[in-house]
């Protein structure tokens, strides 16, 4: 059921619709090096083959999983021979191109430059991270989308009625509920939908000369499928980003959805627990210090009880984080302090802040004139300086007017007023 012409391709109208750049290039038979980036089963290999047909070019395919530099050289030699002996262009298609290392990717560059090959790569991974800049600068990146359910339903109907390439000759009957179940289970993957349909057709129930794909049969076939979640890949980081941003945006419902998506896709719950602690510090901080403890408790429950009890504790923590008062004041303060630590280098600790456990250290004035805060009124040494002599005093922490940080801000304002009074008194 692989599409033979552009109009048979489903779900990629943003690339192949009338007036789109790729469609115009193919209709005119013009080729250029390109990269197809998209989830499995969206038509990357199909489009590459189709481009070769439209351009009347030789199609050579390599798999980055199985091929090495030697295979690349053989393909280049074959392409050069086609050009010299038959005046025929060659499209070199590399599936899963992100699996090639830097040296293997570099092997294509001179041959793309001199026109020996038109390079087409396919990848499920973000090319910004997985491909060399040199190769990326020589290709046009096209992003393919997961097929929506309507497109999958069209694909199923086409496969059931096409008697030459599909299952049309068998007069299969498919219960209406089955179409929707299969389209949903495919999760945007055309290849998965066709594979499951073929398996279901092989075990269809026969009665009175008809073969029927029943709901019970199809449920058995598609059971065990999970949503797309490639640990360490784009879907993984996109979903944890969505969870984090939902928490930061105070959307408990959105946060719960992305938590469920990640767990449904097979994400390690302990990874989520670790990331929730980060959210508690980065986006809530001292506006609600309880958030950190609730996340630690959820992590503990997950480790002690596992699934599903632990996952419920994670859900509780996610909802609490989303509903809590938000502050990134500690996060931004820490970044600023780290920047100064790097900028000022290894400046000395002022003598009055140094510890003096030995007589020698005391003789060198370590700890001299240090004011023990508990001995001062309100346990605060007003006017004391805690920065190195070589750098000015800084204010990194600016509490927000939300949650507990309202009280913290009031306290710090009061202490700074005491500092100002003490310094004015010292000058006078």
Phi, psi and omega per residue, in radians:
X1 nan 0.214 3.095
X2 -1.059 2.267 -3.133
X3 -0.975 2.461 -3.141
X4 -1.789 -0.452 3.125
X5 -2.294 2.823 -3.042
X6 -1.032 -0.620 -3.087
X7 -1.206 -0.246 3.092
X8 -1.499 -0.237 -3.124
X9 -1.269 2.222 -3.102
X10 -1.820 2.542 2.960
X11 1.430 0.041 -3.097
X12 -2.177 0.659 -3.100
X13 -1.111 -0.412 3.114
X14 -1.171 -0.296 3.080
X15 -1.880 -0.591 -2.970
X16 -1.977 0.090 3.091
X17 -1.228 2.880 -3.138
X18 -0.993 2.259 3.109
X19 1.518 -0.116 3.125
X20 -1.321 2.611 -3.011
X21 -1.002 -0.836 -3.096
X22 -1.147 -0.711 3.134
X23 -1.098 -0.759 3.134
X24 -1.098 -0.742 -3.139
X25 -1.092 -0.728 -3.128
X26 -1.215 -0.734 3.138
X27 -1.064 -0.544 -3.133
X28 -1.599 -0.020 3.131
X29 1.286 0.322 3.139
X30 -1.578 2.363 3.136
X31 -1.972 2.587 2.958
X32 -2.580 2.725 3.137
X33 -1.203 2.438 -3.039
X34 -2.653 2.928 3.100
X35 -2.312 2.229 3.066
X36 -1.724 2.111 -3.126
X37 -2.071 2.107 3.130
X38 -3.120 2.969 -3.129
X39 -1.146 2.924 3.100
X40 -1.071 2.591 3.017
X41 1.268 0.458 -3.135
X42 -1.885 -0.046 3.020
X43 1.871 0.351 -3.091
X44 -1.114 -0.896 3.132
X45 -1.153 -0.703 3.127
X46 -1.011 -0.812 -3.132
X47 -1.106 -0.696 3.129
X48 -1.074 -0.786 3.103
X49 -1.095 -0.707 -3.111
X50 -1.148 -0.675 3.121
X51 -1.073 -0.734 3.110
X52 -1.068 -0.699 3.123
X53 -1.161 -0.762 -3.131
X54 -1.142 -0.554 -3.096
X55 -1.652 0.028 -3.106
X56 0.937 0.776 -3.109
X57 -1.910 2.754 3.026
X58 -1.238 2.386 -3.138
X59 -1.921 2.036 3.089
X60 -2.066 2.256 -3.047
X61 -2.041 2.373 3.038
X62 -2.216 2.567 2.999
X63 -1.857 2.165 -3.135
X64 -1.139 -0.329 3.117
X65 -1.260 -0.619 -3.007
X66 -1.882 -0.286 -2.988
X67 -1.770 2.723 3.082
X68 -2.256 -2.966 -3.108
X69 -1.056 -0.617 3.131
X70 -1.073 -0.755 3.125
X71 -1.135 -0.641 3.096
X72 -1.097 -0.779 -3.124
X73 -1.107 -0.706 3.110
X74 -1.107 -0.700 3.128
X75 -1.156 -0.673 3.116
X76 -1.156 -0.752 3.113
X77 -1.057 -0.719 3.120
X78 -1.127 -0.707 3.129
X79 -1.142 -0.691 3.128
X80 -1.133 -0.671 3.129
X81 -1.167 -0.718 3.099
X82 -1.056 -0.683 -3.140
X83 -1.190 -0.763 -3.055
X84 -1.309 -0.751 -3.012
X85 -1.593 -0.549 -3.043
X86 -2.123 0.014 -3.109
X87 0.879 0.767 -3.097
X88 -2.089 2.305 3.125
X89 -1.285 2.766 3.126
X90 -2.204 2.298 2.961
X91 -1.735 2.103 3.077
X92 -1.750 1.936 -3.115
X93 -1.739 2.225 3.134
X94 -2.080 1.933 3.124
X95 -1.444 2.517 -3.104
X96 0.934 0.819 -3.035
X97 -1.045 -0.396 3.134
X98 -1.144 -0.263 3.115
X99 -1.337 -0.290 3.107
X100 -1.291 2.466 3.082
X101 -1.415 -3.118 -3.055
X102 -1.053 -0.762 -3.110
X103 -1.121 -0.707 -3.141
X104 -1.184 -0.679 3.089
X105 -1.151 -0.699 3.139
X106 -1.116 -0.428 -3.103
X107 -1.110 -0.384 -3.134
X108 -1.414 -0.498 -2.877
X109 -0.944 -0.934 -3.088
X110 -1.099 -0.502 -3.088
X111 -1.435 -0.439 2.979
X112 -1.259 -0.711 -3.123
X113 -1.092 -0.779 -3.054
X114 -1.549 0.054 3.049
X115 1.454 0.133 3.114
X116 -1.064 -0.673 3.123
X117 -2.316 2.713 2.827
X118 -1.800 2.087 -3.030
X119 -1.578 2.282 2.982
X120 -2.255 2.103 3.107
X121 -1.928 2.711 3.068
X122 -2.271 2.388 -3.124
X123 -2.620 2.551 3.017
X124 -1.687 -0.081 -3.082
X125 -1.842 2.725 3.141
X126 -1.071 1.999 -3.083
X127 -1.125 -0.397 3.120
X128 -1.050 -0.527 -3.101
X129 -1.752 -0.442 -2.956
X130 -1.812 -0.281 -3.091
X131 -2.018 2.592 3.102
X132 -1.109 2.568 3.083
X133 -1.072 -0.610 -3.122
X134 -1.096 -0.718 3.124
X135 -1.281 -0.720 -3.139
X136 -1.053 -0.611 -3.096
X137 -1.241 -0.219 -3.097
X138 -1.838 0.034 -3.117
X139 -2.229 2.728 3.002
X140 -1.701 2.231 -3.120
X141 -1.604 2.216 3.055
X142 -2.034 2.257 -3.104
X143 -1.715 2.086 3.086
X144 -1.648 2.517 -3.076
X145 -1.821 2.683 2.980
X146 -1.038 2.521 3.119
X147 -1.278 2.371 3.068
X148 -1.331 2.972 -3.045
X149 -1.110 -0.584 3.128
X150 -1.112 -0.699 3.108
X151 -1.166 -0.697 3.097
X152 -1.110 -0.705 3.103
X153 -1.095 -0.697 3.072
X154 -1.086 -0.714 3.134
X155 -1.102 -0.755 3.124
X156 -1.070 -0.827 -3.129
X157 -1.092 -0.688 3.134
X158 -1.117 -0.743 -3.133
X159 -1.170 -0.597 -3.121
X160 -1.294 -0.442 -3.046
X161 -1.837 -0.330 -3.120
X162 -1.329 1.995 -3.073
X163 -1.469 -0.288 -3.131
X164 -1.553 -0.842 -3.081
X165 -1.854 -0.306 -3.050
X166 -1.955 -2.496 -3.042
X167 -1.889 0.210 -3.050
X168 -1.026 -0.568 -3.096
X169 -1.196 -0.274 -3.072
X170 -1.615 -0.074 3.131
X171 0.914 0.808 3.119
X172 -1.227 2.527 3.038
X173 -1.985 2.338 -3.124
X174 -2.169 2.122 3.133
X175 -1.015 2.478 -3.047
X176 -0.943 -0.690 -3.120
X177 -1.121 -0.452 -3.090
X178 -1.180 -0.686 -3.137
X179 -1.012 -0.820 -3.104
X180 -1.167 -0.711 3.129
X181 -1.097 -0.769 -3.131
X182 -1.160 -0.725 3.126
X183 -1.090 -0.669 3.129
X184 -1.229 -0.751 -3.107
X185 -1.172 -0.486 -3.106
X186 -1.143 -0.473 3.062
X187 0.974 0.706 3.072
X188 1.476 0.073 -3.058
X189 -1.850 1.885 -3.100
X190 -1.119 -0.705 -3.113
X191 -1.111 -0.718 3.101
X192 -1.091 -0.764 -3.135
X193 -1.033 -0.779 -3.126
X194 -1.199 -0.691 3.116
X195 -1.086 -0.804 -3.137
X196 -1.162 -0.636 3.106
X197 -1.121 -0.718 -3.135
X198 -1.159 -0.727 3.111
X199 -1.108 -0.773 3.135
X200 -1.086 -0.633 3.135
X201 -1.169 -0.559 -3.130
X202 -1.207 -0.452 -3.117
X203 -2.018 0.368 3.121
X204 -1.083 2.622 -3.127
X205 -1.412 2.280 -3.122
X206 -1.736 2.348 3.116
X207 -2.788 2.174 3.102
X208 0.950 0.758 3.072
X209 1.354 0.080 3.117
X210 -2.039 2.600 3.070
X211 -1.925 2.225 -3.072
X212 -2.140 2.226 3.019
X213 -1.545 1.865 -3.092
X214 -1.566 2.903 -3.139
X215 -1.124 -0.669 -3.134
X216 -1.151 -0.683 3.111
X217 -1.110 -0.821 -3.084
X218 -1.171 -0.633 3.107
X219 -1.071 -0.685 3.093
X220 -1.122 -0.667 -3.086
X221 -1.195 -0.766 -3.026
X222 -1.622 -0.036 -3.119
X223 -1.113 2.519 3.116
X224 1.615 -0.112 3.116
X225 -1.234 2.568 3.109
X226 -2.183 2.778 3.117
X227 -1.188 2.848 -3.107
X228 -1.211 2.129 -3.126
X229 -2.777 1.583 -3.068
X230 -1.597 1.752 -3.089
X231 -0.947 2.170 -3.133
X232 1.548 -0.091 -3.125
X233 -1.851 -2.949 -3.056
X234 -1.038 -0.816 -3.091
X235 -1.045 -0.657 3.135
X236 -1.062 -0.948 -3.063
X237 -1.291 -0.534 3.076
X238 -1.119 -0.693 -3.083
X239 -1.310 -0.673 3.086
X240 -1.187 -0.561 3.060
X241 -1.134 -0.723 3.126
X242 -1.134 -0.689 3.088
X243 -1.090 -0.820 -3.114
X244 -1.085 -0.781 -3.103
X245 -1.207 -0.545 3.078
X246 -1.181 -0.709 3.072
X247 -1.108 -0.835 -3.130
X248 -1.069 -0.604 -3.131
X249 -1.472 0.139 3.101
X250 1.024 0.750 3.082
X251 -1.990 1.620 -3.134
X252 -1.099 -0.572 -3.124
X253 -1.228 -0.792 3.089
X254 -1.090 -0.732 -3.140
X255 -1.097 -0.729 3.110
X256 -1.106 -0.685 -3.139
X257 -1.079 -0.825 -3.099
X258 -1.235 -0.554 3.007
X259 -1.062 -0.807 3.140
X260 -1.107 -0.701 3.124
X261 -1.058 -0.744 -3.102
X262 -1.207 -0.758 3.114
X263 -1.147 -0.695 3.119
X264 -1.102 -0.564 -3.134
X265 -1.449 -0.076 3.077
X266 1.746 0.267 3.127
X267 -1.155 2.484 3.083
X268 -1.128 2.072 -3.125
X269 -1.018 -0.507 -3.138
X270 -1.224 -0.513 3.034
X271 -1.125 -0.760 3.119
X272 -1.092 -0.730 3.121
X273 -1.015 -0.725 3.133
X274 -1.128 -0.724 -3.134
X275 -1.214 -0.539 3.099
X276 -1.125 -0.626 3.079
X277 -1.091 -0.682 3.095
X278 -1.082 -0.775 3.135
X279 -1.079 -0.702 -3.128
X280 -1.069 -0.649 3.138
X281 -1.427 -0.733 -3.016
X282 -1.298 -0.726 -2.950
X283 -1.934 -0.182 -3.121
X284 -2.094 -0.824 3.020
X285 0.905 -2.338 -3.069
X286 -1.443 0.003 3.020
X287 -1.147 -0.521 3.062
X288 -2.705 1.472 -3.096
X289 -1.070 -0.294 3.116
X290 -1.126 -0.421 -3.097
X291 -1.022 -0.715 -3.124
X292 -1.102 -0.743 -3.122
X293 -1.199 -0.644 3.115
X294 -1.130 -0.682 3.107
X295 -1.170 -0.711 3.086
X296 -1.092 -0.688 3.119
X297 -1.152 -0.700 3.114
X298 -1.111 -0.726 3.092
X299 -1.030 -0.788 -3.128
X300 -1.083 -0.752 3.111
X301 -1.092 -0.747 3.136
X302 -1.074 -0.745 -3.129
X303 -1.196 -0.637 -3.074
X304 -1.376 -0.706 -2.985
X305 -1.906 -0.377 -3.111
X306 1.237 -2.690 -3.106
X307 -1.620 2.536 0.042
X308 -1.647 -0.126 -3.066
X309 -1.052 -0.735 -3.122
X310 -1.119 -0.636 -3.137
X311 -1.173 -0.571 3.073
X312 -1.154 -0.654 3.090
X313 -1.132 -0.676 3.075
X314 -1.095 -0.715 3.118
X315 -1.094 -0.691 3.109
X316 -1.079 -0.771 3.141
X317 -1.118 -0.730 -3.137
X318 -1.064 -0.784 3.138
X319 -1.126 -0.718 3.135
X320 -1.095 -0.793 3.141
X321 -1.048 -0.752 -3.108
X322 -1.141 -0.599 -3.082
X323 -1.538 -0.253 -3.058
X324 -1.246 2.746 3.017
X325 -1.076 2.518 -3.021
X326 -1.891 2.436 3.022
X327 -2.712 2.244 3.018
X328 -1.881 0.373 -3.066
X329 -1.088 -0.748 3.124
X330 -1.164 -0.718 -3.136
X331 -1.042 -0.859 -3.119
X332 -1.224 -0.614 3.109
X333 -1.108 -0.771 -3.135
X334 -1.106 -0.726 3.115
X335 -1.084 -0.712 3.132
X336 -1.153 -0.725 3.115
X337 -1.119 -0.708 3.105
X338 -1.111 -0.654 3.112
X339 -1.100 -0.765 3.123
X340 -1.180 -0.671 3.117
X341 -1.031 -0.661 3.112
X342 -1.302 -0.704 -3.064
X343 -1.198 -0.741 -3.050
X344 -1.508 -0.188 3.072
X345 1.180 -2.619 -3.018
X346 -1.579 1.034 3.079
X347 -1.210 2.668 -3.032
X348 -1.307 2.589 2.980
X349 -1.269 2.258 3.129
X350 -0.962 2.553 -3.057
X351 -0.995 -0.691 -3.051
X352 -1.223 -0.270 3.122
X353 -1.697 -0.040 -3.113
X354 -1.469 2.626 3.074
X355 -1.412 2.588 -3.088
X356 -2.304 1.269 -3.107
X357 -1.377 -0.189 -3.099
X358 -2.137 2.836 3.105
X359 -1.111 -0.667 3.139
X360 -1.050 -0.806 -3.125
X361 -1.096 -0.705 3.119
X362 -1.117 -0.652 3.129
X363 -1.172 -0.403 3.107
X364 -1.613 0.216 3.072
X365 1.264 0.351 3.039
X366 -1.120 2.255 3.101
X367 1.363 0.036 -3.107
X368 -1.177 2.386 3.109
X369 1.190 0.205 3.053
X370 -1.226 2.362 -3.137
X371 -1.761 2.057 3.131
X372 -1.337 1.909 -2.939
X373 -0.967 -0.564 -3.085
X374 -1.188 -0.318 3.136
X375 -1.485 -0.190 -3.132
X376 -1.654 2.839 3.119
X377 -1.041 2.379 -3.108
X378 1.086 0.329 -3.126
X379 0.932 0.731 -3.130
X380 -2.448 2.127 3.133
X381 -1.499 1.472 -3.052
X382 -1.040 2.335 3.104
X383 1.493 -0.093 -3.140
X384 -1.176 2.607 -3.103
X385 -1.944 2.338 -3.062
X386 -2.137 0.218 3.094
X387 -1.870 2.781 3.057
X388 -1.039 2.650 -3.118
X389 -1.121 -0.462 -3.038
X390 -1.408 -0.083 -3.118
X391 -2.323 2.626 -3.137
X392 -1.254 2.793 3.052
X393 -1.169 2.532 -3.085
X394 -2.187 2.708 2.934
X395 -2.085 1.923 3.126
X396 -1.680 -0.634 -2.978
X397 -1.674 2.045 3.097
X398 -2.112 1.637 -3.106
X399 -1.030 2.564 3.123
X400 -1.567 2.935 -3.124
X401 -1.625 0.890 3.112
X402 -2.441 2.525 3.043
X403 1.032 -2.593 -3.097
X404 -1.109 -0.408 -3.104
X405 -1.167 -0.281 3.000
X406 -1.058 -0.824 3.125
X407 -1.178 -0.696 3.126
X408 -1.073 -0.741 3.140
X409 -1.087 -0.713 3.113
X410 -1.092 -0.728 -3.138
X411 -1.127 -0.801 -3.118
X412 -1.147 -0.636 3.100
X413 -1.085 -0.740 3.123
X414 -1.114 -0.757 -3.132
X415 -1.154 -0.635 3.126
X416 -1.194 -0.563 3.055
X417 -1.146 -0.681 3.072
X418 -1.112 -0.713 3.102
X419 -1.044 -0.801 -3.108
X420 -1.075 -0.751 3.127
X421 -1.107 -0.733 -3.112
X422 -1.137 -0.686 -3.123
X423 -1.242 -0.662 3.074
X424 -1.128 -0.683 3.117
X425 -1.139 -0.681 3.136
X426 -1.148 -0.625 3.133
X427 -1.235 -0.603 -3.116
X428 -1.325 nan nan
